[in-house]
Amino acid sequence: MASDLDYVRIINQSRLELEAAGNPSYLVVVVDHAGEPHLAPMVFSTPGPAVDHATRIGRAAFETGEQVVIVSRSVADRRAMFTVMDPRTQKKLHQRPEVVEETLADIDRAI
């Protein structure tokens, strides 16, 4: 499945939804024939419901040749981890660590 997926594009398309949803968050994404990611309308806080939703969507996507993945985001300390996984096997296909940037207002210090 997934070797032809543009993981960075999928993560960047999902980023705002996942960041807004909190920590951790899981989002089902359908990738069409052109490689365009389409986000499911729900964000989940645990992997189980995301896998169930991806499985339901995946049945229809399998018939049309589209691909379904789950993108998750978790934050610990100042590190965020974006993970793309196969909902059928729950195997990690790609991981992208990032540093969470803080503003001066976030850290409450004088300039």
N, C-alpha and C positions, 0 to 999 in steps of 0.2 A: 504494500500500500504506500506509503508515504514518502518514498525517496524523491518523488517529483514535486513535493509540496514546497512552497516558499514560506518557511517557518517565520522569518522576520516579518513578512507581510501579514501573516495571520496574527502574530503577536501584536504588531502595531495597530491593526484594525480592531483588535479586542481590548487594547490598553485602557481606553477611557471607561468602558463599561466595567472592567475588572477593578480599576482603581476606585471608582465611585461606589462599588458594592461592598468594599471592606476587605477584611483579612480573615481567613482565606476566601477566595472566590473561584468559581468554576463556570465556564461558559462553553456551550456547544456551538461549534462552527461548521457550516456546510461549505465545502469548497467546490465550486462549479467547474465545468469543463475548461473554462478559460483561466482557471486559477484564482478567481475572485472569491474571497471569503465572505460569507453571509452569516451574520450573527443570529442565533436564536434569541427570542425576545425575553428569555428568563436567565437570570444569573443565580447560581446556587451557592450555598455556603458549605456544602459537604460534597464529596465526590459521588456518593451513592445515587442521589437523585439526578445528577448530571449524567451519569452512565446510563440510567434508566431512560432518560429523555433522549440521549444520543442513540440508544438502541432502537427506540421507536422511530426516530427520524431516519436512522440508518437503513431501516427496511425499505423505505421508499427511495432513498438515495441510491441504494445498491442497484435497484432496477434502472435508474437513469444514468448510472455510472459516476455519480458525484461521490465525493469523499467526505466523511464526517470525522471530526476530531474534537477533543476537549482541550480547552486552554485554561490553565489555572494560574493564579497569582497568589503568592504567599510572601509575607514580610516578617523578618526577624531582625531586630536591632536596626541597622541602617542598610540592610540588604533585602532586595526584592528578587524573587525567583519566578520567572515565567516558564511554564512547562506546557508543552504540547504532547498529548498522549492519544493513543489509539483506544477508543472506547470499548472495543471488543476484547482486547487483551489487557488493557490498562497499562500497557508498556509505554515508557517514556520514549518519544520520538525525537524530542529536542528540548534542551533547557537553555535558558538565557538569564544569567545573573546580572543584576543591576544595582547600583548604589542609589539609595533613596536620598534625594537632595532635600536639605532643610533650609528654610528661609530664616532670616534673623528673627522674624516674628515667631517662628516655630520654636526656636531655641531660647527665646526671651533673653537676649543679651544686648547690651549696648554696642553701638558701632565703634 
